[in-house]
């Protein structure tokens, strides 16, 4: 078991999931901005409502998958200290 004083380690896999989460946020924001205000966030994309909806859904799914994997990477091999203590009556 790792000691709590060792701290949190940033691994290449963790960085990959962080980058994918960031890409998902940008896609989601681009689709949402076009659907809400009709404005383009970057690079003239999206240009239609269908493209905006696809960006919104794809960004949301990418964020969901990346966040789940970030949590899995962050807690892998580590125990939560609150669960190690016995419950009091």
CNS distance restraints for C-alpha pairs under 8 A (distance, minus, plus):
assign (resid   1 and name CA) (resid  77 and name CA) 7.58 0.50 0.50
assign (resid   1 and name CA) (resid  78 and name CA) 7.20 0.50 0.50
assign (resid   2 and name CA) (resid   6 and name CA) 7.31 0.50 0.50
assign (resid   2 and name CA) (resid  77 and name CA) 7.84 0.50 0.50
assign (resid   2 and name CA) (resid  78 and name CA) 6.83 0.50 0.50
assign (resid  10 and name CA) (resid  14 and name CA) 6.18 0.50 0.50
assign (resid  10 and name CA) (resid  15 and name CA) 6.99 0.50 0.50
assign (resid  11 and name CA) (resid  15 and name CA) 6.37 0.50 0.50
assign (resid  12 and name CA) (resid  16 and name CA) 6.20 0.50 0.50
assign (resid  13 and name CA) (resid  17 and name CA) 6.37 0.50 0.50
assign (resid  13 and name CA) (resid  73 and name CA) 7.89 0.50 0.50
assign (resid  14 and name CA) (resid  18 and name CA) 6.21 0.50 0.50
assign (resid  14 and name CA) (resid  70 and name CA) 6.37 0.50 0.50
assign (resid  14 and name CA) (resid  73 and name CA) 6.53 0.50 0.50
assign (resid  14 and name CA) (resid  74 and name CA) 7.88 0.50 0.50
assign (resid  15 and name CA) (resid  19 and name CA) 6.20 0.50 0.50
assign (resid  16 and name CA) (resid  20 and name CA) 6.25 0.50 0.50
assign (resid  17 and name CA) (resid  21 and name CA) 6.02 0.50 0.50
assign (resid  17 and name CA) (resid  66 and name CA) 5.28 0.50 0.50
assign (resid  17 and name CA) (resid  67 and name CA) 7.58 0.50 0.50
assign (resid  17 and name CA) (resid  69 and name CA) 6.84 0.50 0.50
assign (resid  17 and name CA) (resid  70 and name CA) 6.14 0.50 0.50
assign (resid  18 and name CA) (resid  22 and name CA) 6.23 0.50 0.50
assign (resid  18 and name CA) (resid  66 and name CA) 7.12 0.50 0.50
assign (resid  18 and name CA) (resid  70 and name CA) 7.29 0.50 0.50
assign (resid  19 and name CA) (resid  23 and name CA) 6.23 0.50 0.50
assign (resid  20 and name CA) (resid  24 and name CA) 6.14 0.50 0.50
assign (resid  20 and name CA) (resid  62 and name CA) 6.99 0.50 0.50
assign (resid  20 and name CA) (resid  63 and name CA) 7.36 0.50 0.50
assign (resid  20 and name CA) (resid  66 and name CA) 6.23 0.50 0.50
assign (resid  21 and name CA) (resid  25 and name CA) 6.26 0.50 0.50
assign (resid  21 and name CA) (resid  62 and name CA) 6.56 0.50 0.50
assign (resid  21 and name CA) (resid  63 and name CA) 4.91 0.50 0.50
assign (resid  21 and name CA) (resid  66 and name CA) 5.23 0.50 0.50
assign (resid  21 and name CA) (resid  67 and name CA) 6.73 0.50 0.50
assign (resid  22 and name CA) (resid  26 and name CA) 6.35 0.50 0.50
assign (resid  22 and name CA) (resid  63 and name CA) 7.72 0.50 0.50
assign (resid  23 and name CA) (resid  27 and name CA) 6.23 0.50 0.50
assign (resid  23 and name CA) (resid  59 and name CA) 7.41 0.50 0.50
assign (resid  23 and name CA) (resid  62 and name CA) 7.92 0.50 0.50
assign (resid  24 and name CA) (resid  28 and name CA) 6.00 0.50 0.50
assign (resid  24 and name CA) (resid  58 and name CA) 7.29 0.50 0.50
assign (resid  24 and name CA) (resid  59 and name CA) 4.06 0.50 0.50
assign (resid  24 and name CA) (resid  60 and name CA) 6.41 0.50 0.50
assign (resid  24 and name CA) (resid  61 and name CA) 7.62 0.50 0.50
assign (resid  24 and name CA) (resid  62 and name CA) 5.07 0.50 0.50
assign (resid  24 and name CA) (resid  63 and name CA) 4.99 0.50 0.50
assign (resid  25 and name CA) (resid  29 and name CA) 5.99 0.50 0.50
assign (resid  25 and name CA) (resid  59 and name CA) 6.07 0.50 0.50
assign (resid  25 and name CA) (resid  60 and name CA) 7.48 0.50 0.50
assign (resid  25 and name CA) (resid  63 and name CA) 6.55 0.50 0.50
assign (resid  26 and name CA) (resid  30 and name CA) 6.04 0.50 0.50
assign (resid  26 and name CA) (resid  59 and name CA) 7.27 0.50 0.50
assign (resid  27 and name CA) (resid  31 and name CA) 6.25 0.50 0.50
assign (resid  27 and name CA) (resid  55 and name CA) 5.40 0.50 0.50
assign (resid  27 and name CA) (resid  56 and name CA) 6.40 0.50 0.50
assign (resid  27 and name CA) (resid  58 and name CA) 7.25 0.50 0.50
assign (resid  27 and name CA) (resid  59 and name CA) 4.78 0.50 0.50
assign (resid  28 and name CA) (resid  32 and name CA) 6.04 0.50 0.50
assign (resid  28 and name CA) (resid  55 and name CA) 5.96 0.50 0.50
assign (resid  28 and name CA) (resid  56 and name CA) 4.42 0.50 0.50
assign (resid  28 and name CA) (resid  57 and name CA) 7.14 0.50 0.50
assign (resid  28 and name CA) (resid  58 and name CA) 7.28 0.50 0.50
assign (resid  28 and name CA) (resid  59 and name CA) 4.34 0.50 0.50
assign (resid  28 and name CA) (resid  60 and name CA) 5.94 0.50 0.50
assign (resid  29 and name CA) (resid  33 and name CA) 5.89 0.50 0.50
assign (resid  29 and name CA) (resid  41 and name CA) 7.75 0.50 0.50
assign (resid  29 and name CA) (resid  56 and name CA) 7.25 0.50 0.50
assign (resid  30 and name CA) (resid  34 and name CA) 6.33 0.50 0.50
assign (resid  30 and name CA) (resid  40 and name CA) 6.76 0.50 0.50
assign (resid  30 and name CA) (resid  41 and name CA) 5.17 0.50 0.50
assign (resid  30 and name CA) (resid  42 and name CA) 7.36 0.50 0.50
assign (resid  30 and name CA) (resid  45 and name CA) 7.74 0.50 0.50
assign (resid  30 and name CA) (resid  46 and name CA) 7.40 0.50 0.50
assign (resid  30 and name CA) (resid  52 and name CA) 7.26 0.50 0.50
assign (resid  30 and name CA) (resid  55 and name CA) 7.04 0.50 0.50
assign (resid  30 and name CA) (resid  56 and name CA) 7.35 0.50 0.50
assign (resid  31 and name CA) (resid  35 and name CA) 6.22 0.50 0.50
assign (resid  31 and name CA) (resid  46 and name CA) 6.95 0.50 0.50
assign (resid  31 and name CA) (resid  51 and name CA) 7.56 0.50 0.50
assign (resid  31 and name CA) (resid  52 and name CA) 4.17 0.50 0.50
assign (resid  31 and name CA) (resid  53 and name CA) 6.07 0.50 0.50
assign (resid  31 and name CA) (resid  54 and name CA) 7.47 0.50 0.50
assign (resid  31 and name CA) (resid  55 and name CA) 5.01 0.50 0.50
assign (resid  31 and name CA) (resid  56 and name CA) 4.60 0.50 0.50
assign (resid  32 and name CA) (resid  36 and name CA) 5.95 0.50 0.50
assign (resid  32 and name CA) (resid  52 and name CA) 7.06 0.50 0.50
assign (resid  32 and name CA) (resid  53 and name CA) 7.92 0.50 0.50
assign (resid  32 and name CA) (resid  56 and name CA) 6.08 0.50 0.50
assign (resid  33 and name CA) (resid  37 and name CA) 5.72 0.50 0.50
assign (resid  33 and name CA) (resid  38 and name CA) 6.67 0.50 0.50
assign (resid  33 and name CA) (resid  39 and name CA) 6.12 0.50 0.50
assign (resid  33 and name CA) (resid  40 and name CA) 6.97 0.50 0.50
assign (resid  33 and name CA) (resid  41 and name CA) 6.97 0.50 0.50
assign (resid  34 and name CA) (resid  38 and name CA) 4.19 0.50 0.50
assign (resid  34 and name CA) (resid  39 and name CA) 4.90 0.50 0.50
assign (resid  34 and name CA) (resid  40 and name CA) 5.78 0.50 0.50
assign (resid  34 and name CA) (resid  41 and name CA) 7.62 0.50 0.50
assign (resid  34 and name CA) (resid  46 and name CA) 7.11 0.50 0.50
assign (resid  34 and name CA) (resid  49 and name CA) 7.63 0.50 0.50
assign (resid  34 and name CA) (resid  52 and name CA) 6.19 0.50 0.50
assign (resid  35 and name CA) (resid  49 and name CA) 6.75 0.50 0.50
assign (resid  35 and name CA) (resid  52 and name CA) 6.42 0.50 0.50
assign (resid  35 and name CA) (resid  53 and name CA) 7.58 0.50 0.50
assign (resid  40 and name CA) (resid  44 and name CA) 5.96 0.50 0.50
assign (resid  40 and name CA) (resid  45 and name CA) 6.28 0.50 0.50
assign (resid  40 and name CA) (resid  46 and name CA) 6.50 0.50 0.50
assign (resid  40 and name CA) (resid  47 and name CA) 7.65 0.50 0.50
assign (resid  41 and name CA) (resid  45 and name CA) 7.30 0.50 0.50
assign (resid  45 and name CA) (resid  51 and name CA) 7.80 0.50 0.50
assign (resid  46 and name CA) (resid  51 and name CA) 5.30 0.50 0.50
assign (resid  46 and name CA) (resid  52 and name CA) 5.34 0.50 0.50
assign (resid  46 and name CA) (resid  55 and name CA) 7.78 0.50 0.50
assign (resid  47 and name CA) (resid  51 and name CA) 6.66 0.50 0.50
assign (resid  47 and name CA) (resid  52 and name CA) 7.45 0.50 0.50
assign (resid  48 and name CA) (resid  52 and name CA) 6.31 0.50 0.50
assign (resid  49 and name CA) (resid  53 and name CA) 6.13 0.50 0.50
assign (resid  50 and name CA) (resid  54 and name CA) 6.18 0.50 0.50
assign (resid  51 and name CA) (resid  55 and name CA) 6.12 0.50 0.50
assign (resid  52 and name CA) (resid  56 and name CA) 6.10 0.50 0.50
assign (resid  53 and name CA) (resid  57 and name CA) 6.19 0.50 0.50
assign (resid  54 and name CA) (resid  58 and name CA) 5.89 0.50 0.50
assign (resid  55 and name CA) (resid  59 and name CA) 5.77 0.50 0.50
assign (resid  56 and name CA) (resid  60 and name CA) 6.12 0.50 0.50
assign (resid  57 and name CA) (resid  61 and name CA) 6.15 0.50 0.50
assign (resid  58 and name CA) (resid  62 and name CA) 6.04 0.50 0.50
assign (resid  59 and name CA) (resid  63 and name CA) 6.08 0.50 0.50
assign (resid  60 and name CA) (resid  64 and name CA) 6.17 0.50 0.50
assign (resid  61 and name CA) (resid  65 and name CA) 6.20 0.50 0.50
assign (resid  62 and name CA) (resid  66 and name CA) 5.99 0.50 0.50
assign (resid  63 and name CA) (resid  67 and name CA) 5.86 0.50 0.50
assign (resid  64 and name CA) (resid  68 and name CA) 6.19 0.50 0.50
assign (resid  65 and name CA) (resid  69 and name CA) 6.25 0.50 0.50
assign (resid  66 and name CA) (resid  70 and name CA) 6.00 0.50 0.50
assign (resid  67 and name CA) (resid  71 and name CA) 6.23 0.50 0.50
assign (resid  68 and name CA) (resid  72 and name CA) 6.25 0.50 0.50
assign (resid  69 and name CA) (resid  73 and name CA) 5.98 0.50 0.50
assign (resid  70 and name CA) (resid  74 and name CA) 5.95 0.50 0.50
assign (resid  71 and name CA) (resid  75 and name CA) 6.14 0.50 0.50
assign (resid  72 and name CA) (resid  76 and name CA) 5.83 0.50 0.50
assign (resid  75 and name CA) (resid  79 and name CA) 7.12 0.50 0.50
assign (resid  79 and name CA) (resid  83 and name CA) 7.68 0.50 0.50
assign (resid  79 and name CA) (resid  84 and name CA) 7.61 0.50 0.50
assign (resid  80 and name CA) (resid  84 and name CA) 6.84 0.50 0.50
assign (resid  81 and name CA) (resid  85 and name CA) 6.97 0.50 0.50
